[in-house]
Amino acid sequence: MKVLVTGGAGLVGSYSCIFFAKQGHEVIAVDNFMRGKIFDESGSTSGNADMLRKHFSNIKFHEIDIRDTEKLKPLIKGSDIIIHTAAQPSHPKSIEIPLEDFSINAYGTLNLLELTKKHADNAIFVFTSTNKVYGENPNRLRITEKETRYDYAEINGVDESMPLDNTMHTPFGVSKVAADLYCQEYAHLYGLKTGIFRLGCITGPMAKAVELHNWEPYFVKANIEGKTLNIYGFKGKQVRDVIDARDLVLAFEEFIKKPRAGEAYNMGGGRKNSISLLESFKIIESITGKPMKHMMKEAREGDHQVYISDLSKFKSHYPKWGIRIYLEEIFTDLYNSFTDKSFFEGMLKSEFE
Ligand SMILES: NC(=O)c1ccc[n+]([C@@H]2O[C@H](COP(=O)([O-])OP(=O)(O)OC[C@H]3O[C@@H](n4cnc5c(N)ncnc54)[C@H](O)[C@@H]3O)[C@@H](O)[C@H]2O)c1
């Protein structure tokens, strides 16, 4: 099969490439490596592309912008599966660059959908949306305060009935709402087999962490380097649900085996993989043996006080899927990825076997 992965050098994109390459498929990875420009060189994903090129002869990288219709056309033609992960991925960054954010996230996605409709209308199209489509609505849920975390007072997690509008989103949340709805629309109106994954916090060793994106590896790296972290609001008790990108790719696989066109799914680590920032300090300290250093700052726009995905809808449609990688292993893997030179070699060999 021909699998096209946009953002193929990024965190989710690179694990998607590895997964399909290991299954023996022809993988076309599209990435213009602009992550290093959106943030800075420390956030560049080009090293991931070099690693994948070296290890897999069936992954071909194309340095192309997802907004470039003419260059994408021949690549999309005949694709069986499209995994669309390319994005401006940071909500605080989007406040500085709303036009670029819209152009990549909203227009770029529409461009891909239109190309898919014209040149690969039977392809299964997986879109990586975000929980930020719900804007600040999750902050209106009744919350209780516990010793090390906030939590929902009345629900286990956020399901897909959470409203999308009448709230502040940041430009990133808005551009992703547009893309999310376009993906649904192309299923309803044109019959494309789109699946929309509204993601919580995705992590994994292929993440190129910067302060504004991928907090888990950023925290681990800061601890190793003895750096002081900024914690934005909520006394460090804000809660996130963390999913390893490898578990996410296995969820994509389930959807691809039996696509339900136009469905949107909340997808993250769920309650078992939920953690507050303060609680993450404890895990990281126990792995590295070094104290976390942090200072409290004002809360940022668009941050959730507590976000835990309710995974019931996805699990009811795809009962074979479940979380395999839990928090202790996630943070240990991140630590090893920074400290063990042979880590990536081993990971590329053993992953998805
Ligand atoms: N990582 C998370 O916690 C998280 C949470 C919610 C949603 N998501 C979504 O999941 C997707 C993947 O996230 P990620 O963490 O892997 O992101 P990432 O930043 O690691 O990877 C994105 C890749 O897309 C590339 N890219 C950006 N603009 C491009 C363009 N115009 N043309 C071609 N390539 C371009 C970047 O160079 C980068 O390699 C994104 O759509 C993101 O919004 C991620």
PDBQT file of the ligand as one rigid body, heavy atoms in Angstrom, charges set to zero:
ROOT
HETATM    1  N1  LIG A 401       2.039  16.710  20.454  1.00  0.00    +0.000 N 
HETATM    2  C1  LIG A 401       0.925  17.000  21.083  1.00  0.00    +0.000 C 
HETATM    3  O1  LIG A 401       0.870  16.994  22.307  1.00  0.00    +0.000 OA
HETATM    4  C2  LIG A 401      -0.333  17.327  20.301  1.00  0.00    +0.000 A 
HETATM    5  C3  LIG A 401      -1.508  17.627  21.017  1.00  0.00    +0.000 A 
HETATM    6  C4  LIG A 401      -2.660  17.922  20.302  1.00  0.00    +0.000 A 
HETATM    7  C5  LIG A 401      -2.640  17.912  18.917  1.00  0.00    +0.000 A 
HETATM    8  N2  LIG A 401      -1.495  17.608  18.252  1.00  0.00    +0.000 N 
HETATM    9  C6  LIG A 401      -1.510  17.620  16.799  1.00  0.00    +0.000 C 
HETATM   10  O2  LIG A 401      -0.910  16.440  16.307  1.00  0.00    +0.000 OA
HETATM   11  C7  LIG A 401      -0.164  16.714  15.117  1.00  0.00    +0.000 C 
HETATM   12  C8  LIG A 401       1.240  16.222  15.270  1.00  0.00    +0.000 C 
HETATM   13  O3  LIG A 401       1.830  16.831  16.384  1.00  0.00    +0.000 OA
HETATM   14  P1  LIG A 401       3.368  16.626  16.673  1.00  0.00    +0.000 P 
HETATM   15  O4  LIG A 401       3.579  16.848  18.119  1.00  0.00    +0.000 OA
HETATM   16  O5  LIG A 401       3.828  15.396  16.000  1.00  0.00    +0.000 OA
HETATM   17  O6  LIG A 401       3.956  17.891  15.898  1.00  0.00    +0.000 OA
HETATM   18  P2  LIG A 401       5.472  18.172  15.453  1.00  0.00    +0.000 P 
HETATM   19  O7  LIG A 401       5.667  19.635  15.563  1.00  0.00    +0.000 OA
HETATM   20  O8  LIG A 401       6.408  17.256  16.157  1.00  0.00    +0.000 OA
HETATM   21  O9  LIG A 401       5.463  17.739  13.913  1.00  0.00    +0.000 OA
HETATM   22  C9  LIG A 401       4.841  18.500  12.931  1.00  0.00    +0.000 C 
HETATM   23  C10 LIG A 401       5.718  18.423  11.683  1.00  0.00    +0.000 C 
HETATM   24  O10 LIG A 401       5.049  19.150  10.647  1.00  0.00    +0.000 OA
HETATM   25  C11 LIG A 401       6.023  19.864   9.923  1.00  0.00    +0.000 C 
HETATM   26  N3  LIG A 401       5.347  21.009   9.278  1.00  0.00    +0.000 N 
HETATM   27  C12 LIG A 401       4.880  22.132   9.871  1.00  0.00    +0.000 A 
HETATM   28  N4  LIG A 401       4.335  22.928   8.958  1.00  0.00    +0.000 NA
HETATM   29  C13 LIG A 401       4.449  22.303   7.769  1.00  0.00    +0.000 A 
HETATM   30  C14 LIG A 401       4.067  22.639   6.439  1.00  0.00    +0.000 A 
HETATM   31  N5  LIG A 401       3.460  23.789   6.165  1.00  0.00    +0.000 N 
HETATM   32  N6  LIG A 401       4.317  21.747   5.434  1.00  0.00    +0.000 NA
HETATM   33  C15 LIG A 401       4.946  20.578   5.707  1.00  0.00    +0.000 A 
HETATM   34  N7  LIG A 401       5.345  20.214   6.951  1.00  0.00    +0.000 NA
HETATM   35  C16 LIG A 401       5.096  21.078   7.963  1.00  0.00    +0.000 A 
HETATM   36  C17 LIG A 401       7.054  20.273  10.949  1.00  0.00    +0.000 C 
HETATM   37  O11 LIG A 401       8.310  20.584  10.349  1.00  0.00    +0.000 OA
HETATM   38  C18 LIG A 401       7.102  19.051  11.845  1.00  0.00    +0.000 C 
HETATM   39  O12 LIG A 401       8.108  18.144  11.449  1.00  0.00    +0.000 OA
HETATM   40  C19 LIG A 401      -0.293  18.216  14.881  1.00  0.00    +0.000 C 
HETATM   41  O13 LIG A 401      -1.321  18.428  13.960  1.00  0.00    +0.000 OA
HETATM   42  C20 LIG A 401      -0.691  18.761  16.232  1.00  0.00    +0.000 C 
HETATM   43  O14 LIG A 401      -1.447  19.939  16.150  1.00  0.00    +0.000 OA
HETATM   44  C21 LIG A 401      -0.336  17.326  18.916  1.00  0.00    +0.000 A 
ENDROOT
TORSDOF 0
